[in-house]
């Protein structure tokens, strides 16, 4: 049996389709690999299931973006925790 825990993830808005659906058609292979590295480092074993409305932030690069500013989203992710 497992318990699902919800985590909040702040990441670039344009990652939404890839994070939630695995659809990399709007990004290149290098960008998909960069997203995978970001998620593995900061949110291993998380399944992203939803995202909020995009908003602008000057802190874009702190959340995986590669520019001074850009649109971010707050994503909801699920982590399964085994319970006895």
N, CA, C and O atoms as a GROMACS GRO file, in nm:
protein
  336
    1UNK      N    1   0.085  -0.116   0.000
    1UNK     CA    2   0.000   0.000   0.000
    1UNK      C    3   0.090   0.124   0.000
    1UNK      O    4   0.201   0.120   0.055
    2UNK      N    5   0.044   0.231  -0.061
    2UNK     CA    6   0.125   0.353  -0.069
    2UNK      C    7   0.041   0.475  -0.034
    2UNK      O    8  -0.080   0.480  -0.058
    3UNK      N    9   0.108   0.571   0.021
    3UNK     CA   10   0.048   0.702   0.050
    3UNK      C   11   0.107   0.801  -0.050
    3UNK      O   12   0.227   0.798  -0.076
    4UNK      N   13   0.024   0.887  -0.108
    4UNK     CA   14   0.072   0.986  -0.203
    4UNK      C   15   0.092   1.120  -0.132
    4UNK      O   16   0.001   1.171  -0.066
    5UNK      N   17   0.210   1.174  -0.147
    5UNK     CA   18   0.242   1.305  -0.092
    5UNK      C   19   0.250   1.404  -0.207
    5UNK      O   20   0.307   1.373  -0.312
    6UNK      N   21   0.195   1.523  -0.189
    6UNK     CA   22   0.198   1.628  -0.291
    6UNK      C   23   0.314   1.722  -0.261
    6UNK      O   24   0.330   1.767  -0.147
    7UNK      N   25   0.394   1.752  -0.364
    7UNK     CA   26   0.503   1.848  -0.350
    7UNK      C   27   0.482   1.960  -0.450
    7UNK      O   28   0.423   1.941  -0.556
    8UNK      N   29   0.531   2.076  -0.414
    8UNK     CA   30   0.524   2.194  -0.501
    8UNK      C   31   0.659   2.211  -0.570
    8UNK      O   32   0.764   2.206  -0.506
    9UNK      N   33   0.655   2.230  -0.701
    9UNK     CA   34   0.776   2.246  -0.782
    9UNK      C   35   0.765   2.377  -0.858
    9UNK      O   36   0.666   2.399  -0.928
   10UNK      N   37   0.864   2.462  -0.846
   10UNK     CA   38   0.869   2.585  -0.926
   10UNK      C   39   0.967   2.559  -1.040
   10UNK      O   40   1.083   2.525  -1.016
   11UNK      N   41   0.921   2.577  -1.162
   11UNK     CA   42   1.004   2.552  -1.279
   11UNK      C   43   0.951   2.636  -1.396
   11UNK      O   44   0.840   2.687  -1.389
   12UNK      N   45   1.032   2.649  -1.503
   12UNK     CA   46   0.988   2.727  -1.618
   12UNK      C   47   0.854   2.680  -1.675
   12UNK      O   48   0.826   2.560  -1.680
   13UNK      N   49   0.773   2.775  -1.716
   13UNK     CA   50   0.640   2.745  -1.769
   13UNK      C   51   0.645   2.661  -1.896
   13UNK      O   52   0.558   2.577  -1.918
   14UNK      N   53   0.746   2.683  -1.980
   14UNK     CA   54   0.750   2.611  -2.107
   14UNK      C   55   0.787   2.464  -2.090
   14UNK      O   56   0.787   2.389  -2.187
   15UNK      N   57   0.819   2.421  -1.968
   15UNK     CA   58   0.846   2.280  -1.940
   15UNK      C   59   0.718   2.200  -1.919
   15UNK      O   60   0.724   2.078  -1.910
   16UNK      N   61   0.603   2.265  -1.911
   16UNK     CA   62   0.478   2.200  -1.870
   16UNK      C   63   0.443   2.076  -1.952
   16UNK      O   64   0.416   1.971  -1.894
   17UNK      N   65   0.444   2.086  -2.082
   17UNK     CA   66   0.405   1.973  -2.166
   17UNK      C   67   0.500   1.854  -2.146
   17UNK      O   68   0.456   1.739  -2.144
   18UNK      N   69   0.627   1.884  -2.133
   18UNK     CA   70   0.724   1.776  -2.112
   18UNK      C   71   0.710   1.714  -1.974
   18UNK      O   72   0.710   1.592  -1.959
   19UNK      N   73   0.698   1.798  -1.871
   19UNK     CA   74   0.689   1.746  -1.735
   19UNK      C   75   0.562   1.666  -1.710
   19UNK      O   76   0.567   1.562  -1.643
   20UNK      N   77   0.451   1.711  -1.763
   20UNK     CA   78   0.323   1.645  -1.734
   20UNK      C   79   0.289   1.534  -1.832
   20UNK      O   80   0.223   1.436  -1.795
   21UNK      N   81   0.332   1.547  -1.958
   21UNK     CA   82   0.291   1.451  -2.060
   21UNK      C   83   0.407   1.376  -2.125
   21UNK      O   84   0.384   1.283  -2.204
   22UNK      N   85   0.531   1.415  -2.094
   22UNK     CA   86   0.645   1.351  -2.157
   22UNK      C   87   0.660   1.388  -2.304
   22UNK      O   88   0.731   1.319  -2.377
   23UNK      N   89   0.595   1.495  -2.347
   23UNK     CA   90   0.596   1.538  -2.487
   23UNK      C   91   0.711   1.637  -2.509
   23UNK      O   92   0.704   1.752  -2.467
   24UNK      N   93   0.816   1.590  -2.575
   24UNK     CA   94   0.934   1.673  -2.599
   24UNK      C   95   0.932   1.738  -2.737
   24UNK      O   96   1.035   1.789  -2.781
   25UNK      N   97   0.818   1.736  -2.806
   25UNK     CA   98   0.812   1.789  -2.943
   25UNK      C   99   0.837   1.939  -2.950
   25UNK      O  100   0.878   1.990  -3.054
   26UNK      N  101   0.812   2.011  -2.840
   26UNK     CA  102   0.833   2.157  -2.841
   26UNK      C  103   0.971   2.200  -2.793
   26UNK      O  104   1.002   2.319  -2.791
   27UNK      N  105   1.054   2.102  -2.753
   27UNK     CA  106   1.188   2.133  -2.704
   27UNK      C  107   1.287   2.038  -2.772
   27UNK      O  108   1.247   1.936  -2.827
   28UNK      N  109   1.413   2.073  -2.769
   28UNK     CA  110   1.515   1.987  -2.829
   28UNK      C  111   1.562   1.879  -2.733
   28UNK      O  112   1.526   1.878  -2.616
   29UNK      N  113   1.644   1.789  -2.786
   29UNK     CA  114   1.700   1.681  -2.705
   29UNK      C  115   1.784   1.733  -2.590
   29UNK      O  116   1.778   1.680  -2.479
   30UNK      N  117   1.863   1.838  -2.615
   30UNK     CA  118   1.947   1.895  -2.510
   30UNK      C  119   1.863   1.955  -2.398
   30UNK      O  120   1.896   1.940  -2.280
   31UNK      N  121   1.755   2.023  -2.434
   31UNK     CA  122   1.667   2.082  -2.334
   31UNK      C  123   1.598   1.973  -2.252
   31UNK      O  124   1.584   1.986  -2.131
   32UNK      N  125   1.554   1.867  -2.318
   32UNK     CA  126   1.490   1.756  -2.246
   32UNK      C  127   1.589   1.694  -2.148
   32UNK      O  128   1.552   1.659  -2.035
   33UNK      N  129   1.714   1.680  -2.189
   33UNK     CA  130   1.816   1.624  -2.099
   33UNK      C  131   1.841   1.718  -1.981
   33UNK      O  132   1.862   1.672  -1.869
   34UNK      N  133   1.838   1.848  -2.006
   34UNK     CA  134   1.858   1.946  -1.899
   34UNK      C  135   1.742   1.940  -1.798
   34UNK      O  136   1.764   1.947  -1.677
   35UNK      N  137   1.620   1.926  -1.848
   35UNK     CA  138   1.504   1.914  -1.760
   35UNK      C  139   1.515   1.786  -1.677
   35UNK      O  140   1.489   1.786  -1.557
   36UNK      N  141   1.554   1.676  -1.743
   36UNK     CA  142   1.568   1.549  -1.671
   36UNK      C  143   1.672   1.560  -1.560
   36UNK      O  144   1.651   1.508  -1.450
   37UNK      N  145   1.785   1.628  -1.587
   37UNK     CA  146   1.889   1.647  -1.485
   37UNK      C  147   1.835   1.731  -1.369
   37UNK      O  148   1.860   1.699  -1.253
   38UNK      N  149   1.763   1.838  -1.399
   38UNK     CA  150   1.705   1.925  -1.297
   38UNK      C  151   1.610   1.846  -1.207
   38UNK      O  152   1.617   1.855  -1.084
   39UNK      N  153   1.521   1.770  -1.268
   39UNK     CA  154   1.424   1.694  -1.191
   39UNK      C  155   1.492   1.584  -1.108
   39UNK      O  156   1.456   1.564  -0.993
   40UNK      N  157   1.590   1.515  -1.166
   40UNK     CA  158   1.660   1.409  -1.093
   40UNK      C  159   1.736   1.465  -0.972
   40UNK      O  160   1.744   1.400  -0.868
   41UNK      N  161   1.789   1.584  -0.987
   41UNK     CA  162   1.866   1.645  -0.878
   41UNK      C  163   1.775   1.698  -0.768
   41UNK      O  164   1.800   1.676  -0.650
   42UNK      N  165   1.669   1.769  -0.806
   42UNK     CA  166   1.584   1.838  -0.708
   42UNK      C  167   1.457   1.762  -0.669
   42UNK      O  168   1.408   1.778  -0.557
   43UNK      N  169   1.403   1.682  -0.759
   43UNK     CA  170   1.273   1.616  -0.734
   43UNK      C  171   1.273   1.472  -0.785
   43UNK      O  172   1.191   1.436  -0.869
   44UNK      N  173   1.365   1.388  -0.735
   44UNK     CA  174   1.366   1.249  -0.783
   44UNK      C  175   1.238   1.177  -0.740
   44UNK      O  176   1.183   1.204  -0.633
   45UNK      N  177   1.191   1.087  -0.823
   45UNK     CA  178   1.075   1.003  -0.795
   45UNK      C  179   0.944   1.083  -0.785
   45UNK      O  180   0.851   1.040  -0.717
   46UNK      N  181   0.937   1.198  -0.851
   46UNK     CA  182   0.816   1.280  -0.850
   46UNK      C  183   0.747   1.270  -0.985
   46UNK      O  184   0.812   1.280  -1.090
   47UNK      N  185   0.617   1.248  -0.983
   47UNK     CA  186   0.535   1.252  -1.104
   47UNK      C  187   0.460   1.383  -1.105
   47UNK      O  188   0.378   1.409  -1.016
   48UNK      N  189   0.486   1.467  -1.206
   48UNK     CA  190   0.420   1.598  -1.216
   48UNK      C  191   0.280   1.575  -1.275
   48UNK      O  192   0.265   1.511  -1.379
   49UNK      N  193   0.179   1.630  -1.206
   49UNK     CA  194   0.040   1.605  -1.246
   49UNK      C  195  -0.041   1.730  -1.279
   49UNK      O  196  -0.149   1.719  -1.337
   50UNK      N  197   0.010   1.848  -1.244
   50UNK     CA  198  -0.069   1.970  -1.267
   50UNK      C  199   0.024   2.091  -1.261
   50UNK      O  200   0.135   2.083  -1.209
   51UNK      N  201  -0.024   2.203  -1.315
   51UNK     CA  202   0.052   2.328  -1.302
   51UNK      C  203  -0.046   2.445  -1.292
   51UNK      O  204  -0.158   2.441  -1.341
   52UNK      N  205   0.002   2.550  -1.226
   52UNK     CA  206  -0.078   2.670  -1.210
   52UNK      C  207  -0.056   2.766  -1.326
   52UNK      O  208   0.007   2.732  -1.426
   53UNK      N  209  -0.108   2.885  -1.312
   53UNK     CA  210  -0.094   2.989  -1.414
   53UNK      C  211   0.050   3.040  -1.417
   53UNK      O  212   0.110   3.059  -1.311
   54UNK      N  213   0.106   3.064  -1.535
   54UNK     CA  214   0.242   3.118  -1.543
   54UNK      C  215   0.249   3.259  -1.485
   54UNK      O  216   0.152   3.335  -1.489
   55UNK      N  217   0.364   3.292  -1.429
   55UNK     CA  218   0.390   3.426  -1.378
   55UNK      C  219   0.536   3.461  -1.404
   55UNK      O  220   0.621   3.373  -1.410
   56UNK      N  221   0.563   3.589  -1.419
   56UNK     CA  222   0.700   3.634  -1.449
   56UNK      C  223   0.782   3.644  -1.322
   56UNK      O  224   0.733   3.684  -1.217
   57UNK      N  225   0.910   3.607  -1.334
   57UNK     CA  226   1.002   3.621  -1.222
   57UNK      C  227   1.141   3.654  -1.274
   57UNK      O  228   1.187   3.597  -1.373
   58UNK      N  229   1.207   3.746  -1.205
   58UNK     CA  230   1.348   3.776  -1.237
   58UNK      C  231   1.438   3.664  -1.188
   58UNK      O  232   1.553   3.656  -1.230
   59UNK      N  233   1.388   3.577  -1.101
   59UNK     CA  234   1.466   3.467  -1.045
   59UNK      C  235   1.453   3.339  -1.130
   59UNK      O  236   1.474   3.229  -1.079
   60UNK      N  237   1.420   3.353  -1.254
   60UNK     CA  238   1.396   3.242  -1.347
   60UNK      C  239   1.510   3.142  -1.346
   60UNK      O  240   1.486   3.021  -1.346
   61UNK      N  241   1.634   3.188  -1.345
   61UNK     CA  242   1.749   3.098  -1.353
   61UNK      C  243   1.765   3.011  -1.228
   61UNK      O  244   1.828   2.905  -1.234
   62UNK      N  245   1.710   3.054  -1.115
   62UNK     CA  246   1.717   2.974  -0.992
   62UNK      C  247   1.635   2.847  -1.003
   62UNK      O  248   1.655   2.753  -0.926
   63UNK      N  249   1.543   2.844  -1.097
   63UNK     CA  250   1.450   2.732  -1.110
   63UNK      C  251   1.469   2.653  -1.238
   63UNK      O  252   1.375   2.590  -1.287
   64UNK      N  253   1.588   2.656  -1.292
   64UNK     CA  254   1.618   2.575  -1.410
   64UNK      C  255   1.618   2.650  -1.541
   64UNK      O  256   1.656   2.594  -1.644
   65UNK      N  257   1.576   2.778  -1.540
   65UNK     CA  258   1.577   2.856  -1.662
   65UNK      C  259   1.718   2.903  -1.695
   65UNK      O  260   1.807   2.894  -1.610
   66UNK      N  261   1.739   2.952  -1.815
   66UNK     CA  262   1.872   2.993  -1.856
   66UNK      C  263   1.879   3.141  -1.894
   66UNK      O  264   1.960   3.180  -1.978
   67UNK      N  265   1.795   3.221  -1.833
   67UNK     CA  266   1.793   3.364  -1.862
   67UNK      C  267   1.773   3.442  -1.733
   67UNK      O  268   1.745   3.384  -1.628
   68UNK      N  269   1.789   3.573  -1.741
   68UNK     CA  270   1.771   3.658  -1.622
   68UNK      C  271   1.627   3.661  -1.573
   68UNK      O  272   1.604   3.671  -1.452
   69UNK      N  273   1.533   3.651  -1.660
   69UNK     CA  274   1.393   3.655  -1.621
   69UNK      C  275   1.311   3.572  -1.716
   69UNK      O  276   1.350   3.549  -1.830
   70UNK      N  277   1.194   3.526  -1.669
   70UNK     CA  278   1.107   3.447  -1.755
   70UNK      C  279   0.985   3.400  -1.679
   70UNK      O  280   0.969   3.428  -1.560
   71UNK      N  281   0.899   3.327  -1.749
   71UNK     CA  282   0.775   3.278  -1.691
   71UNK      C  283   0.797   3.146  -1.618
   71UNK      O  284   0.857   3.053  -1.670
   72UNK      N  285   0.746   3.141  -1.496
   72UNK     CA  286   0.752   3.021  -1.413
   72UNK      C  287   0.611   2.970  -1.387
   72UNK      O  288   0.514   3.044  -1.402
   73UNK      N  289   0.601   2.845  -1.347
   73UNK     CA  290   0.475   2.786  -1.301
   73UNK      C  291   0.502   2.713  -1.171
   73UNK      O  292   0.613   2.666  -1.146
   74UNK      N  293   0.399   2.705  -1.089
   74UNK     CA  294   0.406   2.618  -0.973
   74UNK      C  295   0.338   2.486  -1.014
   74UNK      O  296   0.218   2.482  -1.041
   75UNK      N  297   0.417   2.382  -1.018
   75UNK     CA  298   0.369   2.249  -1.056
   75UNK      C  299   0.335   2.169  -0.931
   75UNK      O  300   0.395   2.189  -0.825
   76UNK      N  301   0.240   2.079  -0.943
   76UNK     CA  302   0.209   1.984  -0.836
   76UNK      C  303   0.265   1.850  -0.877
   76UNK      O  304   0.240   1.800  -0.987
   77UNK      N  305   0.342   1.791  -0.786
   77UNK     CA  306   0.398   1.659  -0.811
   77UNK      C  307   0.356   1.561  -0.703
   77UNK      O  308   0.328   1.601  -0.590
   78UNK      N  309   0.353   1.435  -0.738
   78UNK     CA  310   0.317   1.330  -0.643
   78UNK      C  311   0.436   1.238  -0.619
   78UNK      O  312   0.508   1.201  -0.711
   79UNK      N  313   0.455   1.203  -0.492
   79UNK     CA  314   0.556   1.107  -0.452
   79UNK      C  315   0.483   0.996  -0.376
   79UNK      O  316   0.409   1.022  -0.281
   80UNK      N  317   0.504   0.873  -0.419
   80UNK     CA  318   0.444   0.758  -0.350
   80UNK      C  319   0.534   0.717  -0.234
   80UNK      O  320   0.655   0.698  -0.251
   81UNK      N  321   0.474   0.705  -0.117
   81UNK     CA  322   0.547   0.664   0.004
   81UNK      C  323   0.486   0.534   0.052
   81UNK      O  324   0.366   0.527   0.080
   82UNK      N  325   0.569   0.431   0.062
   82UNK     CA  326   0.520   0.301   0.108
   82UNK      C  327   0.480   0.310   0.255
   82UNK      O  328   0.550   0.368   0.338
   83UNK      N  329   0.366   0.250   0.285
   83UNK     CA  330   0.322   0.244   0.426
   83UNK      C  331   0.297   0.097   0.462
   83UNK      O  332   0.254   0.018   0.378
   84UNK      N  333   0.324   0.065   0.584
   84UNK     CA  334   0.307  -0.074   0.627
   84UNK      C  335   0.168  -0.100   0.678
   84UNK      O  336   0.136  -0.212   0.718
   0.00000   0.00000   0.00000
